[in-house]
Amino acid sequence: MNLAVWLIERHRWFKRTLLIVNDFAMLAIALWGAYSLRLSQFYVPETWEVFLLMLAAPVVGVLVFYWRGLYKLVTRFIGPEGTTQIYAAVFIAAVLWALIVLMSGIKGQPRSVVVIYALIAAGLIRLSRQWAASSLLKAAPQFKPIRSDQRKNVIIYGAGPIGIQLLRALNETGGYRPVAFIDSNTSLAGQVVHGVKVLRPEKIGKVIADESVDEVLLATPSALRGERRVALKALEAFPVTVKTLPALEEIASGRVEVSDLRPIDVEDLLGRDPVAPDLELLTAQVHGKAVMITGAGGSIGSELSRQLLRLGPKTLVLFDVSEAALYEISLEIEDIQRRLQKEGDGAGAVTTVMQILGSVLDRKLVTRTIETYGVEVIYHAAAYKHVPIVELNPFAGLQNNTFGTLVVAEAAKELGVERFVLISSDKAVRPTNIMGASKRLAELILQALAVDNGGTIFTMVRFGNVLDSSGSVVRLFRNQIRAGGPVTVTHPEVIRYFMSIPEAAQLVIQAGAMAAGGEVFVLEMGIPVKIDDLARTMIRLSGLDVRDEGHPDGDVDIEYVGLRPGEKLFEELLIGENATGTNHPRIFKTSEPILPYEELLAALERVEDAIQQVDIAELQDMLRTTVEGYVPAGAVHAVAAGKDEWQPASRTLH
């Protein structure tokens, strides 16, 4: 690495220090030269007072340069605007020094020295910058600035602190030309921020057309998701690519860089303004306790593991059947613990973390795990959740989702676990598929166990789809758009609820802490989303057009492929209409019909017999009888294994 590259890659404060030293020297030389020229001799200050007066000139000059932002300019990219800033700063510095001379009362100082000083200083500062830029770019041509006609015209949406940081970062790279800020704050309209005008949102169409804008960069705070959605909705109509920044606290350096820009994510489209968590609820049943998460490597299970660790449990037991998933979440947890140790957070940093590889159907393993680690709280997230897959494999789905819950719940009751929280699904309400029916059976198991209260509090939390989970339609759409389409939508009228994974996990923890036993907690999911609209929005915000009859020259087709086996047009969260509020605005609870434990066990015996005999007709009949509102959406597909090949898990009822 040569010296030029080394200098370019140094931290900005190191480079600013070099510029300050250079400017101090140039200004001192300029003033000495002004005196020498004016007096036609090699000038030496006659007194200490004159020396100090001369010393004040470079000091004032450096302070003015700093105030005027000269040290924020990138030396390699100083153009006409930068030169103008230098000349203006030198003029101000010269005037201020003249005032100091006047107020000092020191006689015999030629007035023309001020003019000569300003001229020499302006030349020296400009030439020193020009020489530095030329030398750096000659020695490191890979850092040569992009020509103005090659720069990408962009709009920054948001003229707040994040937008201003982004503008500075764009100016440093040289590959972008910010043509305008857009901001809904009326007090900013018409103002000029670092040479870029702030306009109202209604002006954006004209700017995009007049300036041939390629990209709009969203620089609004991530906490104000409602404002971001309004901005994104307004941008849908224009042929531009939209990128955004992560939350400032998520940026490692704490300073916005161009590399932090990312494509619009679905959470930007559907995420909502957060509600501050109840810290007492979050920590009440976790801090200092032994907590186990089943399905710890899944979408919800892994987020529960991350959030629970930060709440300071004594022991965190990660239980999963997938070795790969367990390995991934274990690495993440180790990384979080290291960061907590650096931050001085002694709670999660000293938590003992254990990884258990195995199935929730393994009663001996589940029991041994609870006993060995003294588990006090269980979050049961282990489940097969992909509707089409479970519909094709109904026996495996019921074994894992229903009987796996029974195994863990009975072990929890027998061993005196304090609290058991089931992660349920909106598909459990009047299900049309095996996955939903299996989750409703799991709910019935917990409700029945809660009636015969033996000390363990059993509760369940029901919610809809989470954004960007492993089976999310969002991932599918994103990959399909990246591949050029088509984007496949099951039905033009299909509607779903969405919630971010972190919000869902946080609400699950708080709901679990509220439980008294037997309740079904329901999370407020916000406004339902039409999947067809979501697909079209994702295409447009990728800078592409939907190809259809009205736009045959578009970029990406949308194909309607029909509802998948067991899929409904819309999901519900309540079986009845008796939901009541709680202390949290996004958590509701409901009491729903239950089956007595002995009656439920008898029904489950018949379900398990049907599984062992690979009798799909009997299985369907039992689900219709046991699960309220169960109506299969269509004929269940052939199972993965034939009757002679099917090997059910060992019986789990006792």
C-alpha positions in Angstrom: 0.0 0.0 0.0 1.5 3.4 -1.0 1.4 6.5 1.1 -1.5 8.1 -0.8 -3.8 5.1 -0.3 -2.8 4.9 3.3 -3.7 8.6 3.8 -7.0 8.3 2.0 -8.0 5.3 4.2 -7.2 7.1 7.5 -10.0 8.3 9.8 -11.4 11.7 8.8 -10.1 13.3 12.1 -6.5 12.3 11.2 -6.9 13.9 7.8 -8.5 17.0 9.2 -5.6 17.4 11.6 -3.2 17.4 8.7 -5.2 20.0 6.9 -5.3 22.2 10.0 -1.6 22.0 10.4 -1.2 22.8 6.7 -3.6 25.8 6.8 -1.9 27.2 9.9 1.4 27.1 8.2 0.1 28.6 4.9 -1.7 31.4 6.7 1.4 32.2 8.7 3.5 32.3 5.6 0.9 34.4 3.8 0.9 37.0 6.6 4.7 37.1 6.8 4.8 37.5 3.0 2.3 40.3 3.1 4.4 42.3 5.6 7.6 41.6 3.7 6.1 42.7 0.4 4.5 45.8 1.9 7.7 46.9 3.7 10.0 45.7 0.9 12.2 43.8 3.3 12.6 40.5 5.0 10.2 41.2 7.8 10.9 40.4 11.5 8.4 41.5 14.2 9.8 44.3 16.2 8.1 43.4 19.5 6.4 40.5 21.2 3.1 42.3 20.9 3.4 42.4 17.1 4.5 38.7 17.0 1.4 37.7 19.0 -0.7 39.9 16.7 0.7 38.1 13.7 0.1 34.7 15.4 -3.5 35.6 15.9 -4.0 35.6 12.1 -3.5 31.8 11.4 -5.4 31.0 14.7 -8.4 33.0 13.6 -8.1 31.6 10.1 -8.2 28.0 11.2 -11.2 28.7 13.4 -13.1 30.4 10.6 -12.2 27.5 8.2 -13.6 25.0 10.7 -16.8 27.2 11.2 -17.3 27.4 7.5 -17.0 23.7 7.0 -13.8 23.6 5.0 -12.6 20.6 6.9 -15.7 18.6 5.8 -14.8 19.0 2.2 -13.1 16.0 0.6 -9.7 17.3 -0.7 -9.8 15.0 -3.7 -13.2 16.3 -4.8 -12.9 20.0 -4.3 -14.4 21.7 -7.3 -15.6 25.2 -8.1 -18.0 25.2 -5.1 -15.2 24.2 -2.8 -12.9 26.9 -4.2 -15.6 29.5 -3.6 -15.9 28.3 0.0 -12.2 28.7 0.5 -12.2 32.3 -0.9 -15.1 33.3 1.3 -13.5 31.8 4.4 -10.2 33.6 3.8 -12.1 36.9 3.3 -13.9 36.5 6.6 -10.7 35.5 8.4 -8.9 38.5 7.0 -11.6 40.9 8.1 -11.7 39.5 11.6 -7.9 39.7 11.9 -8.2 43.4 10.7 -10.6 44.1 13.5 -8.2 42.5 16.0 -5.4 44.7 14.7 -7.7 47.8 15.1 -8.8 46.9 18.6 -5.3 46.0 19.8 -4.1 49.6 19.6 -0.7 48.6 18.3 0.4 51.4 16.0 2.4 51.2 12.8 0.5 48.3 11.1 0.1 49.0 7.4 -3.6 48.7 6.4 -2.7 47.3 3.0 -1.2 44.3 4.7 -4.7 43.0 5.3 -5.5 43.0 1.5 -2.2 41.5 0.5 -2.5 38.8 3.3 -6.0 37.8 2.0 -4.8 37.5 -1.6 -1.7 35.4 -0.7 -3.7 33.3 1.8 -6.4 32.5 -0.7 -3.8 31.5 -3.3 -1.8 29.3 -0.9 -4.7 27.5 0.6 -6.3 26.8 -2.8 -3.0 25.7 -4.3 -2.1 23.5 -1.3 -5.5 21.8 -1.7 -5.1 21.4 -5.5 -1.6 20.0 -5.1 -2.7 17.5 -2.4 -5.7 16.4 -4.6 -3.5 16.0 -7.7 -0.8 14.1 -5.8 -3.3 11.7 -4.1 -5.1 10.9 -7.3 -1.9 10.5 -9.3 -0.6 8.0 -6.7 -4.0 6.3 -6.1 -6.0 6.6 -9.4 -8.6 4.2 -8.1 -9.9 7.0 -6.0 -10.3 9.4 -9.0 -13.7 11.3 -8.8 -16.5 10.4 -11.1 -17.2 12.9 -13.8 -20.4 15.0 -13.3 -22.1 13.5 -16.3 -21.5 10.0 -14.8 -22.9 10.8 -11.4 -26.3 9.4 -10.5 -29.0 11.9 -9.8 -30.7 11.2 -6.5 -33.3 12.7 -4.1 -32.9 12.4 -0.3 -36.3 11.9 1.3 -35.9 13.5 4.8 -33.9 16.6 5.6 -33.3 15.8 9.2 -30.0 14.8 10.9 -29.9 11.4 9.1 -30.5 13.0 5.7 -27.8 15.6 6.3 -25.3 12.9 7.3 -26.3 10.9 4.2 -25.7 14.1 2.0 -22.2 14.4 3.4 -21.5 10.7 2.8 -22.8 11.0 -0.8 -20.6 14.1 -1.4 -17.6 12.2 -0.1 -18.0 9.3 -2.5 -18.6 11.5 -5.6 -20.7 8.9 -7.4 -24.0 10.6 -6.6 -25.5 14.0 -7.3 -28.2 14.9 -4.7 -30.6 17.2 -6.5 -33.1 17.9 -3.7 -34.2 17.1 -0.2 -37.9 16.1 0.2 -39.5 16.7 3.6 -43.0 17.0 4.9 -41.9 19.5 7.6 -43.4 22.8 6.4 -40.8 24.8 8.3 -38.0 23.4 6.2 -39.6 24.0 2.8 -37.6 26.3 0.6 -34.5 26.2 2.8 -31.1 25.2 1.4 -29.1 22.6 3.4 -25.5 22.4 2.3 -26.3 23.6 -1.1 -29.3 21.3 -1.7 -32.8 22.8 -1.6 -35.6 21.3 0.6 -38.9 20.8 -1.2 -42.4 19.6 -0.2 -43.5 16.0 -1.1 -45.9 17.3 -3.8 -42.9 18.6 -5.8 -41.2 15.2 -6.1 -42.8 14.2 -9.4 -41.5 17.4 -11.1 -38.0 17.0 -9.7 -37.8 13.4 -10.8 -38.8 14.4 -14.3 -36.8 17.6 -14.6 -33.6 16.1 -13.1 -33.8 12.6 -14.5 -33.6 11.1 -11.0 -32.6 7.4 -10.8 -32.9 6.8 -7.1 -34.7 8.1 -4.1 -32.9 7.6 -0.8 -35.1 7.3 2.3 -33.5 9.0 5.3 -36.4 9.2 7.8 -36.0 7.7 11.3 -36.9 4.0 11.3 -38.9 4.6 14.5 -41.4 6.7 12.5 -42.6 3.8 10.4 -45.9 5.5 9.7 -44.1 8.4 8.1 -41.9 6.0 6.1 -45.0 4.2 4.7 -46.6 7.5 3.6 -43.3 8.3 1.8 -43.1 4.9 0.1 -46.8 5.1 -0.9 -46.1 8.4 -2.6 -43.0 7.0 -4.4 -44.8 4.0 -5.9 -46.1 6.1 -8.8 -42.6 7.0 -10.1 -40.1 4.9 -12.0 -37.3 5.2 -9.4 -35.5 2.7 -7.3 -36.0 3.4 -3.5 -33.2 2.6 -1.0 -33.2 3.3 2.7 -30.9 3.4 5.7 -31.1 1.1 8.8 -31.7 2.7 12.2 -28.8 4.9 13.1 -28.1 2.8 16.2 -27.7 -0.3 13.9 -24.9 1.4 12.0 -21.7 0.0 13.4 -19.7 3.2 13.1 -22.5 5.4 14.4 -22.0 7.5 11.2 -24.0 7.2 8.0 -22.0 5.8 5.0 -23.2 5.2 1.5 -22.5 1.5 2.0 -25.3 1.5 4.6 -27.9 2.1 2.0 -30.1 -1.0 1.3 -33.1 -1.9 -0.9 -36.5 -1.3 0.6 -37.5 -4.2 2.9 -40.9 -5.4 3.6 -40.8 -4.1 7.2 -40.4 -0.7 5.7 -43.7 -1.3 3.8 -45.7 -3.1 6.5 -43.9 -2.3 9.8 -45.7 0.0 12.2 -44.7 2.5 14.9 -43.5 0.5 17.9 -45.2 0.6 21.3 -42.8 1.0 24.2 -42.5 -2.4 26.0 -43.5 -2.8 29.6 -40.1 -3.6 31.2 -41.7 -5.0 34.3 -43.6 -7.5 32.2 -40.6 -8.3 30.0 -38.4 -9.2 33.0 -41.0 -10.6 35.5 -40.9 -14.2 34.4 -37.4 -14.3 32.9 -34.8 -12.5 34.9 -32.7 -14.9 37.1 -34.7 -17.9 35.9 -34.0 -21.0 33.9 -35.8 -20.6 30.6 -36.2 -23.2 27.7 -37.2 -22.4 24.1 -38.2 -25.3 22.0 -37.8 -24.7 18.3 -35.0 -22.3 19.2 -33.6 -22.2 15.7 -36.8 -21.2 14.0 -37.9 -17.7 13.0 -39.8 -17.0 16.2 -37.7 -19.3 18.4 -34.5 -17.6 17.5 -35.8 -14.1 18.1 -37.2 -15.2 21.4 -33.8 -16.6 22.3 -32.1 -13.2 21.4 -34.6 -11.1 23.4 -34.7 -13.5 26.4 -31.0 -13.5 26.7 -30.9 -9.7 27.1 -33.4 -10.0 29.9 -30.9 -11.8 32.0 -32.1 -15.4 32.6 -29.9 -17.6 34.8 -29.9 -20.4 32.2 -31.1 -20.3 28.6 -31.8 -23.8 27.1 -32.0 -23.9 23.3 -33.9 -27.0 22.2 -34.2 -27.8 18.5 -34.3 -30.9 16.2 -32.2 -29.2 13.5 -28.5 -29.3 14.1 -27.9 -26.5 11.5 -30.5 -24.2 13.0 -29.2 -24.9 16.5 -25.7 -24.2 15.5 -26.7 -20.8 13.9 -28.6 -19.5 16.8 -25.9 -20.7 19.2 -23.3 -18.6 17.3 -25.6 -15.6 17.4 -26.2 -16.0 21.2 -22.4 -16.2 21.8 -21.9 -13.0 19.7 -24.6 -11.2 21.7 -23.1 -12.3 25.0 -19.7 -10.9 23.9 -21.2 -7.6 23.1 -23.1 -7.5 26.4 -19.8 -8.2 28.2 -18.2 -5.3 26.3 -21.1 -3.0 27.2 -20.9 -4.0 30.8 -24.3 -5.6 30.9 -23.8 -8.3 33.5 -27.2 -9.9 33.1 -27.3 -11.6 29.8 -23.5 -11.7 29.7 -23.3 -14.3 32.5 -26.3 -16.4 31.4 -25.5 -20.1 31.1 -26.5 -21.2 27.6 -27.1 -24.8 26.7 -27.9 -26.4 23.4 -30.1 -29.5 23.3 -30.4 -31.4 20.0 -33.5 -33.5 19.7 -37.2 -33.8 19.1 -40.0 -32.6 21.3 -41.5 -36.1 20.8 -38.7 -37.6 22.8 -40.3 -37.7 26.2 -37.1 -39.0 28.0 -35.0 -36.2 26.5 -37.5 -33.5 27.3 -37.9 -34.7 30.9 -34.1 -35.1 31.4 -33.5 -31.6 30.0 -36.1 -30.0 32.3 -34.8 -31.8 35.4 -31.1 -31.3 34.6 -31.3 -27.5 34.1 -34.1 -26.8 36.6 -36.2 -25.3 33.8 -38.8 -22.8 35.3 -40.3 -21.3 32.1 -40.9 -22.9 28.7 -41.6 -21.1 25.4 -42.9 -23.8 23.1 -42.2 -22.6 19.5 -41.3 -26.0 18.0 -43.7 -26.7 15.1 -44.1 -27.6 11.5 -45.7 -24.4 10.1 -45.6 -24.5 6.3 -49.2 -25.2 5.3 -48.6 -27.0 2.0 -45.8 -29.2 3.4 -47.9 -30.2 6.4 -50.9 -30.8 4.1 -48.8 -33.3 2.1 -47.5 -34.9 5.3 -50.4 -34.8 7.7 -49.3 -37.5 10.1 -45.9 -36.0 10.6 -47.5 -32.6 11.1 -49.9 -33.8 13.8 -47.2 -35.9 15.5 -44.9 -32.9 15.9 -47.3 -30.0 16.5 -50.0 -31.7 18.6 -48.3 -34.7 20.3 -45.0 -32.8 20.7 -46.9 -30.1 22.6 -48.5 -32.8 24.7 -45.1 -34.4 25.6 -43.5 -31.1 26.6 -46.7 -29.8 28.5 -47.1 -33.0 30.5 -43.4 -33.1 31.4 -43.7 -29.5 32.5 -46.7 -30.2 34.7 -45.1 -33.4 36.2 -41.8 -31.6 37.0 -43.4 -28.4 38.4 -42.4 -25.9 35.7 -43.8 -22.5 36.7 -45.0 -21.3 33.3 -45.6 -22.8 29.8 -46.2 -20.5 26.8 -47.3 -22.0 23.5 -46.6 -20.1 20.3 -49.8 -20.6 18.3 -51.2 -19.3 15.0 -54.2 -17.6 13.5 -54.5 -20.7 11.3 -55.8 -22.5 14.4 -59.1 -20.5 14.1 -61.7 -22.4 12.1 -58.8 -24.2 10.2 -59.0 -25.5 6.7 -55.7 -27.3 6.8 -53.9 -29.9 8.9 -51.3 -27.3 10.2 -54.1 -25.1 11.7 -56.0 -28.1 13.1 -52.8 -29.4 14.8 -52.2 -26.0 16.4 -55.8 -25.8 17.6 -55.4 -29.3 19.2 -52.2 -28.1 20.9 -54.2 -25.1 22.3 -56.9 -27.5 23.6 -54.2 -29.6 25.3 -53.0 -26.5 27.2 -56.5 -25.3 28.0 -57.4 -28.7 29.4 -54.2 -29.0 31.5 -54.8 -25.4 32.8 -58.2 -26.5 34.3 -56.6 -29.0 36.5 -54.2 -26.5 38.0 -51.2 -28.3 39.4 -49.0 -25.3 39.8 -48.0 -24.8 36.2 -49.5 -21.8 34.4 -50.4 -22.9 30.8 -51.1 -20.2 28.3 -50.9 -19.6 24.6 -50.3 -16.6 22.3 -51.9 -16.5 18.9 -50.9 -14.3 16.0 -50.6 -14.1 12.2 -47.8 -14.1 9.7 -44.4 -12.6 10.7 -42.4 -10.6 8.2 -39.5 -12.3 6.5 -39.7 -15.6 8.3 -38.3 -18.7 6.6 -41.6 -19.4 4.9 -42.6 -15.8 4.2 -44.1 -14.8 0.9 -41.9 -11.7 1.1 -38.7 -13.8 0.6 -40.3 -15.6 -2.3 -41.3 -12.3 -3.9 -37.9 -10.7 -3.4 -36.1 -13.7 -5.0 -38.6 -13.8 -7.9 -38.2 -10.0 -8.6 -34.4 -10.4 -8.5 -34.7 -13.2 -11.1 -36.8 -11.1 -13.4 -40.2 -12.7 -12.5 -42.8 -13.9 -12.7 -44.0 -13.1 -9.2 -46.5 -15.8 -8.2 -49.6 -14.9 -6.2 -52.0 -17.6 -5.1 -55.2 -15.5 -5.6 -55.9 -11.9 -6.4 -58.1 -11.5 -3.3 -55.9 -13.3 -0.7 -55.4 -11.2 2.5 -53.0 -11.7 5.4 -52.0 -10.1 8.6 -48.3 -9.3 9.1 -46.1 -8.4 12.1 -42.3 -8.0 12.4 -40.6 -10.9 14.1 -39.0 -8.8 16.9 -42.3 -7.2 17.7 -44.1 -10.6 17.8 -41.4 -12.0 20.1 -41.5 -9.1 22.4 -45.3 -9.2 22.7 -45.2 -13.0 23.3 -42.8 -12.5 26.3 -45.1 -9.8 27.7 -48.3 -11.8 27.2 -46.8 -14.9 28.8 -46.0 -12.8 31.9 -49.6 -11.7 32.1 -51.0 -15.2 32.2 -53.0 -16.6 35.1 -53.7 -19.9 33.3 -55.8 -21.1 30.4 -56.1 -17.8 28.5 -55.6 -17.5 24.8 -53.7 -14.2 24.2 -54.3 -12.7 20.8 -51.9 -10.1 19.3 -53.3 -7.0 17.6 -51.9 -7.5 14.1 -52.8 -4.1 12.6 -54.4 -3.7 9.1 -54.6 -6.8 6.9 -52.6 -6.7 3.7 -53.7 -7.7 0.2 -50.9 -10.0 -1.1 -51.5 -8.9 -4.7 -51.0 -5.2 -3.6 -47.8 -6.2 -1.7 -46.4 -7.9 -4.8 -47.1 -4.9 -7.0 -45.6 -2.5 -4.4 -42.4 -4.6 -4.0 -42.0 -4.6 -7.8 -42.5 -0.9 -8.2 -40.2 0.0 -5.3 -37.5 -2.1 -7.0 -37.5 0.5 -9.8 -39.5 -1.9 -12.1 -42.9 -2.0 -13.6 -45.6 -4.7 -13.5 -46.2 -6.2 -16.9 -49.9 -6.6 -17.5 -52.6 -5.9 -20.1 -52.4 -2.2 -19.4 -48.6 -2.1 -19.4 -47.3 -4.8 -21.9 -43.8 -3.3 -21.9 -43.4 -3.7 -18.1 -40.6 -5.6 -16.5 -42.1 -8.3 -14.2 -45.2 -10.5 -14.7 -47.6 -11.4 -11.9 -49.0 -14.9 -12.2 -52.0 -16.2 -10.2 -51.3 -19.9 -9.4 -54.3 -20.7 -7.3 -54.7 -21.3 -3.5 -52.4 -23.9 -2.2 -53.7 -27.1 -0.4 -55.4 -26.0 2.8 -55.0 -22.3 2.2 -57.7 -19.7 3.0 -58.4 -16.4 1.4 -58.2 -14.7 4.8 -57.2 -15.7 8.3 -59.0 -15.0 11.6 -57.6 -14.5 15.1 -60.7 -15.3 17.3 -63.0 -18.3 17.4 -65.6 -16.3 19.4 -66.2 -12.6 19.8 -65.3 -12.2 23.5 -61.9 -10.7 23.3 -61.0 -8.3 26.1 -58.2 -5.8 26.5 -55.1 -6.1 28.8 -52.7 -3.6 30.2 -50.9 -3.6 26.8 -52.6 -1.9 23.8 -51.6 -4.7 21.4 -52.3 -7.7 23.5 -55.9 -9.1 24.0 -57.1 -12.2 25.7 -60.0 -14.5 25.1 -61.6 -17.5 26.8 -62.5 -20.1 24.2 -64.3 -23.4 24.3 -62.3 -26.3 25.9 -62.6 -30.0 26.1 -62.2 -31.8 29.5 -58.8 -33.4 29.8 -60.1 -37.0 29.8 -62.4 -36.4 26.8 -59.5 -34.7 25.0 -57.2 -37.7 25.7 -59.7 -40.1 24.3 -59.9 -38.0 21.1 -56.1 -37.8 20.9 -56.0 -41.6 21.3 -58.2 -42.0 18.2 -56.1 -39.4 16.3 -52.9 -41.3 17.1 -54.5 -44.6 16.1 -55.4 -43.1 12.7 -51.7 -41.9 12.4 -50.4 -45.4 13.2 -52.8 -47.0 10.7 -52.1 -44.3 8.1 -55.9 -43.8 7.9 -56.4 -40.3 6.4 -60.2 -40.7 6.3 -60.4 -41.5 10.1 -57.9 -38.7 10.8 -60.1 -36.2 8.9 -63.2 -37.4 10.7 -61.6 -37.1 14.1 -60.4 -33.5 13.3 -63.9 -32.5 12.2 -65.3 -33.9 15.5 -62.6 -32.5 17.8 -61.5 -29.2 16.3 -64.3 -26.6 16.2 -64.9 -25.2 12.7 -62.4 -27.5 10.9 -63.4 -27.8 7.3 -60.7 -29.1 4.9 -60.2 -26.8 2.0 -59.9 -29.8 -0.4 -58.8 -33.4 -0.5 -55.6 -34.0 1.3 -52.8 -35.0 -0.9 -51.2 -38.5 -0.7 -48.9 -38.9 2.3 -45.2 -39.0 1.8 -45.0 -42.7 2.7 -47.4 -45.6 2.0 -49.2 -47.4 4.7 -46.7 -50.2 4.8 -43.7 -47.8 5.0 -45.2 -45.4 7.6 -43.3 -45.6 10.9 -45.1 -43.4 13.5 -43.4 -42.1 16.5 -43.7 -44.0 19.7 -46.9 -43.5 21.6 -47.0 -40.3 23.6 -50.2 -40.7 25.7 -50.0 -42.0 29.2 
